[in-house]
Amino acid sequence: MDSFFIRPETPADIPAIFEVNYQAFAHYDEARLVDALRDAKVFNPELSLVAVHDDRIIGHIMFPPVTIESPEAITPAIALAPLVVHPDYQCLGVGAALIEEGLNVCRTLGHRIVIVIGHPGYYPRYGFRSARANGIVAPFSVADDVFMVLALDPGALDGIWGTVKYPEEFDAIVGSGMRKGKKADSLS
Ligand SMILES: CC(C)(COP(=O)(O)OP(=O)(O)OC[C@H]1O[C@@H](n2cnc3c(N)ncnc32)[C@H](O)[C@@H]1OP(=O)(O)O)[C@@H](O)C(=O)NCCC(=O)NCCS
């Protein structure tokens, strides 16, 4: 499908972004997470992109800031989470366009490392690789193959290791899942 375009979100998009997150996940966790991340001090609207088709928001991607922390260093990074495409428009290349444009914006803004929790059959096509194999681990229980990292420029991961620290807004969905004994398997 080529009749859609990607742009940063605007305040007028907020209800439609909530709705597309709800429609894609069939529950409110990610929709509420997006609202909470938008209200956070560190929110950058350049890193919240929408896909628009016929004046309708059909997809959304967000890149909240994270850090990779070890006793040696605290390294800034960015998370890809959440990513959604409305069920009526999935498997038409909208998710790919959101990821590619989003990663371009991240590069332009000087970000060098992206973390994702997502399907191991989907994200490797964009260059994501096992985070654990790079010495980067999650702060909660997550299968190794869904916890991935991408270096946006060569060498960005050299010497980087540690635990990813997510904004506290993630606690509401990951934290409650953990308390229920569930493993995180997808935030994007
Ligand atoms: C995941 C999602 C964002 C992909 O967006 P999309 O626009 O449908 O994807 P694209 O058209 O860019 O890419 C389609 C490809 O992704 C694959 N794909 C789509 N959803 C997938 C998923 N949940 N897991 C694995 N692969 C998936 C398709 O099989 C297809 O593969 P192919 O290119 O080999 O045929 C979208 O399907 C979605 O919002 N799903 C509901 C939310 C969700 O499950 N998020 C977790 C994703 S890990």
The ligand as a Gaussian input file, in Angstrom:
#p B3LYP/6-31G(d) Opt

LIG

0 1
 C        3.412000      -6.122000      14.302000
 C        2.840000      -5.027000      13.408000
 C        3.211000      -3.680000      13.968000
 C        3.459000      -5.188000      12.004000
 O        3.008000      -4.147000      11.188000
 P        2.505000      -4.492000       9.705000
 O        2.237000      -3.221000       9.019000
 O        1.378000      -5.462000       9.831000
 O        3.783000      -5.239000       9.119000
 P        4.467000      -5.072000       7.699000
 O        3.410000      -5.020000       6.651000
 O        5.449000      -3.994000       7.737000
 O        5.262000      -6.427000       7.619000
 C        4.564000      -7.598000       7.391000
 C        5.433000      -8.746000       7.821000
 O        5.511000      -8.764000       9.249000
 C        5.086000     -10.026000       9.718000
 N        4.379000      -9.798000      10.983000
 C        3.325000      -9.012000      11.199000
 N        2.961000      -9.078000      12.494000
 C        3.828000      -9.921000      13.085000
 C        3.974000     -10.397000      14.407000
 N        3.151000     -10.028000      15.408000
 N        4.961000     -11.249000      14.638000
 C        5.794000     -11.627000      13.663000
 N        5.724000     -11.219000      12.399000
 C        4.740000     -10.374000      12.117000
 C        4.157000     -10.548000       8.663000
 O        4.093000     -11.936000       8.717000
 C        4.865000     -10.075000       7.393000
 O        5.934000     -10.928000       7.106000
 P        6.483000     -11.117000       5.598000
 O        6.980000      -9.758000       5.171000
 O        7.584000     -12.118000       5.745000
 O        5.309000     -11.566000       4.810000
 C        1.311000      -5.144000      13.291000
 O        0.978000      -6.370000      12.712000
 C        0.581000      -4.979000      14.594000
 O        0.282000      -3.860000      15.011000
 N        0.253000      -6.099000      15.266000
 C       -0.498000      -6.023000      16.512000
 C        0.366000      -5.558000      17.602000
 C        1.479000      -6.560000      17.850000
 O        1.323000      -7.765000      17.774000
 N        2.650000      -6.053000      18.190000
 C        3.762000      -6.898000      18.515000
 C        4.688000      -7.039000      17.352000
 S        6.149000      -7.934000      17.800000

